[in-house]
């Protein structure tokens, strides 16, 4: 083979490789992570399990470093109640605000509430469930409610990030069409247009960035309300921003007009306001001293 022929051949191969790399990535994962006999373990459920596991491990680490004056058994109770709060609160909130067909399911098909295999969880409802569980547990432990929430807040972004990764693997909750270099094609979307991977945006912001910020802030004892306030402010702001490039839930669409304000944005505004108030309150609040391990 001559030099010219050799160069022409590998130039064509290199050009073909560049063309392939320039094509948008197609998000087409198998939603089943693995199978144990007749039981299928889905990626989304696996993300939930991993989230609860890492929260428990890091929570015990924080307890051993004196961030909350309770026993290991009491902390285990808190995590169990919190897990129940995430599941129950997230499901009930979804059924009340996001379920297709409105709240008519209450009298037409009340058992739809328990059909979790059909999908449908809401972060805002899960957050309320965790807050309710934390309030009840704090009363039993004779602790200030916000000391408990300040302890838990740096751990929550782990579950948030893993949950968004599960959404990405499932190819759901995709973004709007875009021409950014990292735009991706989601086969479940109504077209083959490259779209913003909004799930990855949320995984990065609500998961990685929030975890790093809250963990670093909470490395040393901080005034009461500060960590909780930062959590509410950051999550509300990040979620509100990402909603601009995320397709709203099809059964709801936009709340005002054809391209303005989603349900996610409406429910994030109170979080932003609460975050600002809590941070302001922290300036005159006491700091919980470290407990003995």
Phi and psi in degrees as a GROMACS rama.xvg file:
@    title "Ramachandran Plot"
@    xaxis  label "Phi"
@    yaxis  label "Psi"
@TYPE xy
-71.5974  166.792  UNK-2
-62.831  -41.8564  UNK-3
-65.3425  -43.1223  UNK-4
-63.7262  -41.3773  UNK-5
-61.2367  -46.3894  UNK-6
-65.3825  -40.3361  UNK-7
-64.4489  -39.785  UNK-8
-62.5395  -48.855  UNK-9
-77.6722  -22.3871  UNK-10
-66.3815  -41.5435  UNK-11
-63.6622  -42.2908  UNK-12
-64.0497  -42.2338  UNK-13
-65.1822  -42.0858  UNK-14
-63.8529  -40.4992  UNK-15
-63.6473  -37.3229  UNK-16
-65.1935  -40.6574  UNK-17
-64.5978  -39.7212  UNK-18
-61.3745  -42.0625  UNK-19
-64.3034  -39.7439  UNK-20
-68.5123  -27.9206  UNK-21
-78.9768  -11.0423  UNK-22
-74.8039  140.697  UNK-23
-59.0474  144.331  UNK-24
-72.0191  135.69  UNK-25
-97.8842  119.507  UNK-26
-84.6389  97.4982  UNK-27
-140.734  72.2263  UNK-28
-94.3695  153.505  UNK-29
-75.378  120.766  UNK-30
-65.368  -15.1994  UNK-31
-91.6078  118.495  UNK-32
-72.0395  -48.1283  UNK-33
-161.875  170.39  UNK-34
-129.569  133.603  UNK-35
-114.618  92.6937  UNK-36
64.4234  -125.7  UNK-37
-82.5641  -5.3142  UNK-38
-92.9565  124.872  UNK-39
-100.542  127.065  UNK-40
-100.887  113.392  UNK-41
-85.6178  151.637  UNK-42
-58.1064  -40.2924  UNK-43
-64.4871  -44.2038  UNK-44
-64.899  -36.0907  UNK-45
-64.2762  -36.6952  UNK-46
-63.3437  -39.2049  UNK-47
-62.0464  -45.7241  UNK-48
-62.8003  -43.7984  UNK-49
-63.301  -38.9164  UNK-50
-60.9462  -48.6182  UNK-51
-61.956  -37.1437  UNK-52
-64.2668  -50.7625  UNK-53
-67.612  -34.6454  UNK-54
-62.3499  -43.1883  UNK-55
-64.4503  -42.5899  UNK-56
-65.5905  -49.4394  UNK-57
-70.9096  -30.4037  UNK-58
-64.4313  -42.3516  UNK-59
-64.4946  -36.6364  UNK-60
-60.9751  -44.5164  UNK-61
-67.638  -37.2802  UNK-62
-63.1469  -43.8297  UNK-63
-65.7331  -21.2738  UNK-64
-95.8415  16.0637  UNK-65
81.1308  19.3715  UNK-66
-76.0859  -16.5141  UNK-67
-151.462  127.378  UNK-68
-81.8119  69.5828  UNK-69
-138.195  166.642  UNK-70
-83.2223  167.589  UNK-71
-62.4137  -37.9408  UNK-72
-66.0976  -40.9639  UNK-73
-64.6205  -38.8988  UNK-74
-66.2106  -36.7799  UNK-75
-60.8876  -38.7188  UNK-76
-62.5764  -41.687  UNK-77
-60.3222  -44.2898  UNK-78
-67.8914  -35.5235  UNK-79
-66.047  -47.2753  UNK-80
-63.6353  -38.7831  UNK-81
-63.1609  -39.8501  UNK-82
-62.3873  -43.1398  UNK-83
-63.6385  -37.6626  UNK-84
-64.1544  -39.3367  UNK-85
-61.387  -47.2842  UNK-86
-69.6353  -50.8513  UNK-87
-68.9579  -48.7852  UNK-88
-64.1604  -42.3653  UNK-89
-63.6952  -40.0099  UNK-90
-71.5716  -46.098  UNK-91
-63.3708  -42.9666  UNK-92
-63.036  -41.3837  UNK-93
-60.8033  -44.9617  UNK-94
-66.4377  -29.1672  UNK-95
-81.0091  -33.3174  UNK-96
-117.911  -19.6391  UNK-97
-120.832  -13.7263  UNK-98
-64.9323  133.929  UNK-99
-64.8968  129.142  UNK-100
99.1759  1.09291  UNK-101
77.8547  -164.532  UNK-102
-86.0245  12.7189  UNK-103
-63.5609  -15.8932  UNK-104
-61.0661  -23.3848  UNK-105
-58.7499  -40.7681  UNK-106
-104.5  -20.6258  UNK-107
-86.1339  -42.0483  UNK-108
-149.576  70.9339  UNK-109
-61.8587  -23.8511  UNK-110
-70.5219  -11.4212  UNK-111
-60.6737  -24.8619  UNK-112
-59.002  -32.1671  UNK-113
-95.0051  -0.636835  UNK-114
-85.3808  64.0686  UNK-115
-67.26  -20.0381  UNK-116
-69.1519  -15.5878  UNK-117
-81.1434  -3.94499  UNK-118
86.4008  167.652  UNK-119
115.924  91.6824  UNK-120
-136.258  148.278  UNK-121
-121.973  131.863  UNK-122
-63.2103  -44.9623  UNK-123
-60.9075  -37.8006  UNK-124
-68.8739  -40.439  UNK-125
-61.3093  -38.3195  UNK-126
-63.3533  -43.886  UNK-127
-62.3525  -37.5923  UNK-128
-63.3549  -41.0759  UNK-129
-65.9417  -40.5492  UNK-130
-63.5817  -41.1377  UNK-131
-64.0357  -43.9252  UNK-132
-63.8512  -41.0926  UNK-133
-65.5061  -36.9029  UNK-134
-65.406  -45.4894  UNK-135
-64.5361  -43.6219  UNK-136
-66.2667  -39.6531  UNK-137
-63.7156  -38.2463  UNK-138
-63.1611  -40.4379  UNK-139
-66.6775  -31.5862  UNK-140
-93.9386  1.91158  UNK-141
56.5238  43.5774  UNK-142
-114.287  154.198  UNK-143
-68.4724  135.2  UNK-144
-54.5264  -43.6109  UNK-145
-77.6981  -17.3181  UNK-146
-66.3756  -38.1583  UNK-147
-67.5216  -45.6582  UNK-148
-67.7327  -37.812  UNK-149
-61.8135  -32.743  UNK-150
-70.7525  -39.8793  UNK-151
-81.078  -31.8267  UNK-152
-52.6858  -43.8302  UNK-153
-66.8756  -14.0793  UNK-154
-90.2081  -26.0548  UNK-155
-61.7591  -38.6162  UNK-156
-57.6887  -23.0845  UNK-157
-62.1006  -49.2863  UNK-158
-65.4591  -36.3574  UNK-159
-62.1314  -48.1461  UNK-160
-62.7266  -43.9703  UNK-161
-67.2269  -35.5566  UNK-162
-63.2901  -41.7689  UNK-163
-67.7371  -33.253  UNK-164
-64.1502  -38.3001  UNK-165
-63.2469  -39.3126  UNK-166
-60.9532  -40.5717  UNK-167
-65.7068  -44.7535  UNK-168
-62.4236  -37.8193  UNK-169
-74.1553  -11.1407  UNK-170
68.4098  33.7019  UNK-171
-118.591  167.089  UNK-172
55.7628  43.9411  UNK-173
-73.9618  169.423  UNK-174
-92.2855  -176.419  UNK-175
-77.4294  158.999  UNK-176
-57.503  139.787  UNK-177
-151.607  161.251  UNK-178
-109.914  19.9234  UNK-179
-69.4009  152.294  UNK-180
-58.8496  -26.4867  UNK-181
-97.8848  12.7999  UNK-182
-59.4897  145.754  UNK-183
-129.763  158.82  UNK-184
-101.93  128.341  UNK-185
-109.911  110.546  UNK-186
-57.7543  -26.7527  UNK-187
-76.7044  -12.7402  UNK-188
-69.9465  159.434  UNK-189
-72.2516  -0.132418  UNK-190
-148.262  -179.784  UNK-191
-107.634  28.7379  UNK-192
-79.2396  141.948  UNK-193
-63.099  136.125  UNK-194
-129.955  159.272  UNK-195
-64.5447  130.033  UNK-196
-79.3897  72.8677  UNK-197
-61.1612  -26.7263  UNK-198
-62.5688  -39.6653  UNK-199
-71.7989  -33.3889  UNK-200
-59.6559  -46.1312  UNK-201
-69.3379  -36.7161  UNK-202
-60.4029  -42.1348  UNK-203
-68.349  -48.2982  UNK-204
-77.3299  -54.2077  UNK-205
-76.8119  -24.1113  UNK-206
-97.1269  -70.8176  UNK-207
-68.9315  -54.7497  UNK-208
-62.9981  -46.5365  UNK-209
-63.891  -40.5109  UNK-210
-61.9931  -47.6448  UNK-211
-61.2072  -46.7255  UNK-212
-63.4682  -50.7168  UNK-213
-67.817  -37.1581  UNK-214
-65.6539  -44.3313  UNK-215
-65.3147  -41.3253  UNK-216
-63.4754  -36.3131  UNK-217
-89.9347  6.52759  UNK-218
-62.5423  -31.168  UNK-219
-116.931  153.464  UNK-220
-54.6275  133.204  UNK-221
-123.583  160.251  UNK-222
-59.4557  147.869  UNK-223
-55.7986  144.662  UNK-224
84.8913  -21.181  UNK-225
-65.872  -49.3939  UNK-226
-66.8097  -41.6635  UNK-227
-62.3361  -41.4133  UNK-228
-64.3733  -41.5084  UNK-229
-63.1454  -40.9675  UNK-230
-59.3278  -50.7268  UNK-231
-62.6721  -42.934  UNK-232
-66.2156  -45.0922  UNK-233
-67.6161  -47.3959  UNK-234
-63.3892  -46.5595  UNK-235
-59.2894  -41.8941  UNK-236
-68.3291  -45.4886  UNK-237
-64.6321  -45.0824  UNK-238
-64.6814  -41.3149  UNK-239
-61.4041  -41.6915  UNK-240
-68.6938  -45.1607  UNK-241
-66.4157  -28.3014  UNK-242
-59.763  -20.9776  UNK-243
-68.508  -24.8859  UNK-244
-114.695  11.9781  UNK-245
-110.648  137.677  UNK-246
-70.0453  127.386  UNK-247
-67.4406  162.856  UNK-248
-57.1331  128.627  UNK-249
-61.1713  -30.6531  UNK-250
-76.2166  -12.28  UNK-251
-112.328  -42.9067  UNK-252
66.8753  -154.113  UNK-253
-87.8729  144.865  UNK-254
-80.4861  -26.0225  UNK-255
-131.264  113.834  UNK-256
72.5234  -153.939  UNK-257
-104.943  -6.38634  UNK-258
-155.556  35.6019  UNK-259
-142.229  121.628  UNK-260
69.8847  118.83  UNK-261
-105.947  168.455  UNK-262
-61.9301  -37.6173  UNK-263
-60.7241  -39.3672  UNK-264
-69.226  -41.2362  UNK-265
-60.8634  -39.6782  UNK-266
-80.8831  -12.3997  UNK-267
-88.2248  -25.1788  UNK-268
-58.7338  -44.9639  UNK-269
-60.6409  -33.9132  UNK-270
-64.3289  -40.9099  UNK-271
-61.6699  -45.0731  UNK-272
-63.7025  -44.4355  UNK-273
-62.622  -39.7361  UNK-274
-60.9894  -43.3203  UNK-275
-63.4348  -42.3731  UNK-276
-64.3416  -44.607  UNK-277
-64.4963  -40.427  UNK-278
-63.551  -39.6609  UNK-279
-64.5273  -40.4998  UNK-280
-65.6122  -30.1363  UNK-281
-66.005  -20.3685  UNK-282
-67.1749  -22.5216  UNK-283
-119.137  15.5466  UNK-284
-95.9327  155.607  UNK-285
-76.131  165.182  UNK-286
-108.812  128.522  UNK-287
-68.6316  120.615  UNK-288
-69.5633  157.292  UNK-289
-66.6844  138.941  UNK-290
-92.8373  158.509  UNK-291
-72.2094  140.364  UNK-292
